[in-house]
Amino acid sequence: MTKLLKLMSLMLIIVLSTSNIKIYARSGDSGFEGGISSGEVEGKTTFDYKEVVFLTGEPIVFSGTLTIKKTSKQDSATGKQIITSNYTYKLTNPERSGNLTKFISYNTAVTEKSNGQKIEETVLNGRYTEVIDIDGVKYNLKNYDFTKTNITDSKPAVDYLAGNLWGRKTYSIGTDEGTVTVDVIGDFYGYNQYWGSTETQVLEYLIESETIKGDIVDKWGGTASIRLSNSTAKQIKYVENEPETISFEGGFVQTQYNNSILQYFSSLPEFDSQGVSTDRLIEKSDSLKIEGFPVKTRLLVPSLHHLKGHWAENDIRALYSLEVFKEDSNKFNPQDVMTRAEFADAIVKAAKEVPQDSTLVTSKTSRSVKNKKEEILSPFIDVPVESKYFESINNAYKRGIVSGRGNERFGPEEYLTMADAITIIIRALGLEALAPVGGVATPFVDDSDIPSYARNHIYVAQRIGLVLGDERGYLKPCEYLTKARASVVINKVINYMRDDLKKDYRERIVNY
């Protein structure tokens, strides 16, 4: 850069010799044993939990608690981050005099690639136990093989992940009465972001049993499949006040909902009166659900009396309550045109960075304190560090949400067009790759007016339902965005992250 505005500050730097790879919530909140939990709550490590067991030749549901503890440290030999995850299950089924206790410990090696993606490889670290009592018969886990691998693609506002797992368990039955082997293969998909998270697993099981019943050696086999999904979402709802003599009419309440669903299908043998398997297969299916206790937070109440009845009032009020908008609400004019600086400021508050895993404890191997002068530089010559928008623009630039106008300029006071806004939004979501290779056309009447830099982004936005044309089919991509229209666009992005992503990762895979 030819000229940079600088700010010198004296900072106290705490140096920790740990990996700088961040691990984000919320992969693995239900473990990888084919069950569901009540989900993620800040500071909580024990959850309600349900799991289906097929060892006896019929599906049996166990309920209880799952406790998760994770620690992270850097491997001195490879430099990789190693996460140790301990899962402790305490479950019962009173109808079958059933008890299930198990402890499983995994090691996950995290490798960060040059493009920012992370590869995780998970194996058992040798520590596992499992004992299941059903109707007085004990099933003891004798051997367990397991491996899991997944890739996480970190985008500015969303982490997307996909993975695969394989496992085999061998149980002894009673006192040398036989064995049961359970093979599992599965795929899982998920996303993590501030407004909501979902992880969906699709698991296929093969169960094979060999038992000794007097002079009979009974061998049988069967299959089962499980589709499960764990989801968290922050929703807001406007609540009117009951009293009339109160300084504000009402306000928004934000609620974090955690819920998990599970569907299972099994094809297992019918047994005769002596408990010996027959050639006839019985198909069964059912579903389970767990809802965590909702966490509610009252939001700020802005003063927007002058917008009463305005067509964008609800969107503007919601964004002020969520503190996406920070300017004096009494001076907000919905007809003003939004600037690039104002939109960048709003989008980094709406499309927040992905929260880190609240169950993970990072080991600190050494600690030192030293003074260091840090030079704070602006990436743009027309955005001084003293600007009230500097932090937001700098954050958006570092995260890859915004870029400049060329010649080291951002154009903070330039008016924002619809094409600009959509480009920034799709970058924040990290979905540019959804546009096909080569030229793309959109269904808008004014498709030819779309700037080349925004064409792919607008194609993606209309494909995922973020933008629609007006009643005549026009998008008006080069029209400046008023603050009212920008409010609707930003709120739609938040709702997309809350609700629409979940539909793709959950409802489309698990028909609950």
Summary of the structure (lengths in Angstrom):
residues: 512
radius of gyration: 27.3
end to end distance: 55.2
largest distance: 90.4
contacts: 1631
relative contact order: 0.14
helix: 18%
strand: 47%
